[in-house]
Amino acid sequence: MSKKLTEIRWHARGGQGAVTAAKMLAEMALSKGLYFQAFPEYGPERMGAPIQCFNRLSEEPIRTYCGVESPEVVLVVDPTLCDVVDFAAGIPEKGLIIINTSECPATMTEKFRLHGYKVATVDATRISMEELGRSMPNIPMLAAFLKVFGLLGEEEARQFVDANFGRKFSAKVVAGNIKALQRAFGEVQVNG
């Protein structure tokens, strides 16, 4: 990560854990000595409604206090939103787009005309279903970001999830999230 400000936008639906993942990313950034922001932008506050949340990460103090309009990174937690929202809006050429899908990056690049962007894919829904028994794609998406962006390594991220979730959830839920995190580190695919 360079010294410049890195802005991140998450596209998800209420109940998929994107806000929790954005907050966890902020705490991970803090563990690396970075300045951070994490904040949601809700429409109708109901399960399944489209939401956005945001992060800013920087080695310098952050003096920007508005929504993220030109993110360097976009995470699409719910793939059904690809057809509903302009998830690539504002992202500069060579920006990173991570999509929760079983499709490969080349297929998503062609399908959504994402030429000029770095595209990564991970089947976060399948991973969460297999490891948690329900669709909760937030941790696999966070893991994909960490792997591609390089903020934390897999073991650091595993320890962080263990410590953070261990205070809030049962051992079974923590173990499932750690397995989901590890699988996403291994299964994320990236083009250029």
DASUL-V666210 format. One record per run of one state. SS is the DSSP state (helix for helix, strand for strand, loop for the rest). FROM is the first residue (numbers start at 1). LEN is the number of residues. If there is no record, write none. Layout:
BEGIN
ss=SS from=FROM len=LEN
ss=SS from=FROM len=LEN
END
This chain:
BEGIN
ss=loop from=1 len=5
ss=strand from=6 len=8
ss=loop from=14 len=4
ss=helix from=18 len=14
ss=loop from=32 len=3
ss=strand from=35 len=7
ss=loop from=42 len=8
ss=strand from=50 len=9
ss=loop from=59 len=14
ss=strand from=73 len=4
ss=loop from=77 len=2
ss=helix from=79 len=5
ss=loop from=84 len=12
ss=strand from=96 len=5
ss=loop from=101 len=4
ss=helix from=105 len=7
ss=loop from=112 len=6
ss=strand from=118 len=5
ss=loop from=123 len=1
ss=helix from=124 len=9
ss=loop from=133 len=5
ss=helix from=138 len=12
ss=loop from=150 len=4
ss=helix from=154 len=13
ss=loop from=167 len=4
ss=helix from=171 len=17
ss=loop from=188 len=1
ss=strand from=189 len=2
ss=loop from=191 len=2
END
